[in-house]
Amino acid sequence: MGNWTVDVNPRTIAAKEEKQKLDWTKPEQHLQEIGTLHTSIYRMVRNLAPAIVLSGYWFFKHPGLMFRGADWWSVPRISLLEIGMLVAVTVISRVATGHGQSSNDELIHKEMAASLLASFLCAAVVYPCLLAKLDWERAVRVDAGFFLASSLLSLLFLAVACFIGWVSIDTIVPRREVLIIGSGRGGQAAFQEMIDSPVYNVVGVLDNDFVGTGPMREHYLGGLELLDTLLKENPVSVVYCSLPVKSMYEPIQQVIEVCERFGVEVRHSSHLFRTKIAKLDKNGGSHYSILRMVKEDSNRYVKRAIDIFGAGTLLLLSLPVLIAAGIAIKLTSSGPIFFSQDRYGLHRRRFRMFKLRTMVINAEVLQAQLEGQNELGGPVFKIKQDPRVTKVGAFLRKTSIDELPQFCNVLTGDMSLVGPRPLAVRDVLKIEDSAQLRRFSVLPGITCIWQMSGRNNTDFANWIRQDLEYIDSWSLWLDLKILLGTIPAVLWGKGAM
């Protein structure tokens, strides 16, 4: 079951692609799935729009209100009235826009209405305050301008969020592979929803007794006993379990246990009961329950921003070193400057990782002859006195200069600055304990805990333990400590092979 037996019909593929094109006319669905509008960053800038406009007016148009001086650059001495105005418009904007999620069809409309309402209420509160400084005619003009400017700024933030949502579909947020468990009513509803979504890719359906529709039959892979094998051999990031809770409690529990071993997110429909009148309140949250094995919040956007800024900056700064290393590689051995290899990344999805070449050109062929000398233990192959390493390569490895091209992998989103090291295909195929594959539930990184604490001076079991410890206790502060701890490890060549 290493290959998915789906989407083999050219007509089916063409129809699916056409549906995705038509779905671009429904941005509400994309934004709801991606969550762009409901991140803390968007809420913050949206709620601060009136305060930003008011401060901008004081700063550029009428410095006499906020500053005691003839010039706008003089030292500010803001009055209590002006402080009260800023606090009032911020609080009112926060209350008027709210923070709950809307249904797919009403998302953008409610965001627009809430932004306009917030601007209107803020303008109503600001007008009496303006009368304390200006005559009534000028106060009306300023207040009207304030309403229009804050409304336009709020809508601009909304437009930016929409644009990010559209771009995220294929670039920032890659399509997520979904495996559906169950083919009954719940499974059919989930299949219909996700097969039309631009952010999900339904890769298969599992059920011991298939009762699904014709289109689902094309994605049917077999019974529930295949779940462990499918998760091990394929890049699944979401398992949607639609089995009925009352009659299938034990199979659902087994599905969850398997997904926990692999670190794969589990979803289950929130429609647990049959009702005649009562309907599930989607405004209170998603219409399915989510069991995540990895912490996901707004900090992941901060982590990605740090990755882009850090990798971009370090790549530029390291260009002279890369050029010098490339010249040294070319002058001392035959072959290309760079070495690339397929590695397993997030959710066991393969990507091409780049390094400076430190070995002879037929190193991967010679590895088979050296398997018996492996010193690291487990499926990973490492030996200290590797005869395949060139003289220049030994220096590049000791100083970790050979890892610098991986900043490109960070910029493309295949890796992060901090995370479990990406493993080669050969190594992953030798892993027998499926629980160790949970390390692939996060993006691989250039550095991690075991590199900071000794790099290759550890065994595979301890390596995996530290990777899982990182995943379970992840925070931005932990990333910072690992980055800082990696510096001395690299400078002194601690544990390098």
Stockholm file with secondary structure:
# STOCKHOLM 1.0

chainA/1-497         MGNWTVDVNPRTIAAKEEKQKLDWTKPEQHLQEIGTLHTSIYRMVRNLAPAIVLSGYWFFKHPGLMFRGADWWSVPRISLLEIGMLVAVTVISRVATGHGQSSNDELIHKEMAASLLASFLCAAVVYPCLLAKLDWERAVRVDAGFFLASSLLSLLFLAVACFIGWVSIDTIVPRREVLIIGSGRGGQAAFQEMIDSPVYNVVGVLDNDFVGTGPMREHYLGGLELLDTLLKENPVSVVYCSLPVKSMYEPIQQVIEVCERFGVEVRHSSHLFRTKIAKLDKNGGSHYSILRMVKEDSNRYVKRAIDIFGAGTLLLLSLPVLIAAGIAIKLTSSGPIFFSQDRYGLHRRRFRMFKLRTMVINAEVLQAQLEGQNELGGPVFKIKQDPRVTKVGAFLRKTSIDELPQFCNVLTGDMSLVGPRPLAVRDVLKIEDSAQLRRFSVLPGITCIWQMSGRNNTDFANWIRQDLEYIDSWSLWLDLKILLGTIPAVLWGKGAM
#=GR chainA/1-497 SS CCSCCCCCCHHHHHHHHHHHHHHTTCHHHHHHHHTGGGSHHHHHHHHTHHHHHHHHIIIIICHHHHCSSSSTTSCCCCCHHHHHHHHHHHHHHHHHHCCCCCCGGGHHHHHHHHHHHHHHHHHHHHHHHHHTTSCHHHHHHHHHHHHHHHHHHHHHHHHHHHHHHHHIIIIISCCEEEEEECCSHHHHHHHHHHHTCTTEEEEEEECSSCCCCHHHHTTEEECGGGHHHHHHHSCCCEEEECCCTTTCHHHHHHHHHHHHHHTCEEEEESCCSCCSSCCCCGGGSCSEEEECSSCCSTHHHHHHHHHHHHHHHHHHHTHHHHHHHHHHHHHHSSSCSEEEEEEECGGGCEEEEEEECCBCTTHHHHHHHHGGGCCSCTTCCCCTTCTTBCHHHHHHHHTTGGGTTHHHHHHTTSCEEESSCCEEHHHHHTCCCGGGGGGGGSCCEEECHHHHTTTTSSCHHHHHHHHHHHHHTCCHHHHHHHHHHHHHHHHTTTTCC
#=GC SS_cons         CCSCCCCCCHHHHHHHHHHHHHHTTCHHHHHHHHTGGGSHHHHHHHHTHHHHHHHHIIIIICHHHHCSSSSTTSCCCCCHHHHHHHHHHHHHHHHHHCCCCCCGGGHHHHHHHHHHHHHHHHHHHHHHHHHTTSCHHHHHHHHHHHHHHHHHHHHHHHHHHHHHHHHIIIIISCCEEEEEECCSHHHHHHHHHHHTCTTEEEEEEECSSCCCCHHHHTTEEECGGGHHHHHHHSCCCEEEECCCTTTCHHHHHHHHHHHHHHTCEEEEESCCSCCSSCCCCGGGSCSEEEECSSCCSTHHHHHHHHHHHHHHHHHHHTHHHHHHHHHHHHHHSSSCSEEEEEEECGGGCEEEEEEECCBCTTHHHHHHHHGGGCCSCTTCCCCTTCTTBCHHHHHHHHTTGGGTTHHHHHHTTSCEEESSCCEEHHHHHTCCCGGGGGGGGSCCEEECHHHHTTTTSSCHHHHHHHHHHHHHTCCHHHHHHHHHHHHHHHHTTTTCC
//
